[in-house]
Amino acid sequence: MILYHKIRPAVFRRRPNRFVACVTTGDGAELRAHVKNTGRCAELLVPGARVYLEFSDRPGRSTPCDLVAVEKSLPGGSLLVNMDSAAPNAAAGEWLAAGGLGPLEQLRPEQTFGDSRFDFAARQGGRPVLVEVKGCTLERAGVAAFPDAPTLRGLKHVRALTGYARQGWRCCILVVIQMDRVDRFCPNWATQPAFGLALQEAAAAGVEVLAMDCAVTPTSVTLRRPVPVDLTPPPDLR
């Protein structure tokens, strides 16, 4: 479980750049908060949205707090979405250490192989294991999708894992969906068809494409359960 401290609610007003959000607190004060997610998040950070801030005592910061979660309006209610781009790796690390992929030896974060740096590396029964984690905050009608913007780095990782899987390594892509109440995960075909096609090729080569949702509160995020993965491309790409 990833925990946050000194949380306060606020109202989102605008995002002058990808690192900063202007928010209004309950007493009417306007603050600048660090956005812990550099993705577009255009469907989440809309004026008037309720957000949650983690305040810091660290001196020398240019902003007093981090924006860690946002409430997304849905028909009949709202959905709390974690916005911390560091949370998926932290949660995945806990899950892997607890045996999420079975017993692993020599589990290490941030390991370089070839010209790519992967989130986790380990060994399992003498076999090399690589795990790449992707945080997902985009949801439409119960379907989670990644990426929300084209990612050349993500595409490079998928292709590199495909190559290692063909050499007999155990390779996994773990999509951490930073919310609950989603029915399935699919590539964001409209935004980056090449990423979806690369995922298809990776799966065919033996890369495990996994997705898990999260239990999210203003003060915590925890991996919850597996979500079905659908790599079927739209008709115009088949």
C-alpha positions, 0 to 999 in steps of 0.5 A: 500500500502506498500512503500519503500524509497531510492530505487536504482537498481543493478545487482545480482551476487551471494547469499553466504547464505540465508540472504545475496546477493552480488550485483553490483551497477551502478557505478560498486561498489559491495555491500552486501545486506540483502535478505528479503526472506529466501526462495530458490528463485533459479529461481529469484536470478540468476546472472545478474538479475536486483534487487532493493535495499532499503537503510537504515540510521539505524546505526549498520547494517551489510549491508547498504540495503535490496533487496526488488524486482527482475526482472524475465526474461520472453519471451517477457519481464520481471516480477517484483517480490517483495522479501520482506517476511514481505510485504504479512502480512502488505498488508493482514493486510491493506486488512483485516482492509479495509473489505476484509473478511467483517467487523471484530471486534477485529482484532489482528496480531500474535495471539496464539491458542493451540500450533500454532501462526496465523497471524491474529485473529478477531471476526465476528458476535461473531464467531472467525476468524483466517487468515494465510498468505502465501507469494508466489514468485514462478511462472511457465508459469503463475501459482503461486505455494507455497511452493518453499521449504518444510515447516513443519511450514506451514503444521502445520498451515494448519492442525491446521486451519482444526481443528478449522474450524471443530469446527465452526470457520471461518478460511482462508488461504490467499496466497499473490502472490508477482507479477501480471500476474498469471492465477491461484494458486496451491500447489507446488505438486512436492516440498511438496505433503503433503502440497497440500493434507493438503490444500485439506483437509482444504478446505473440512473442510470449510477453505477458501483458497484464493489467491490474486496477487499484483501490484508491483513497485520498491517502492511499493506493493499492493494487487490487485485482486483475483486469481483462486485457483486450488487444483487438485492434479496430477494424481499420487496423486489422 
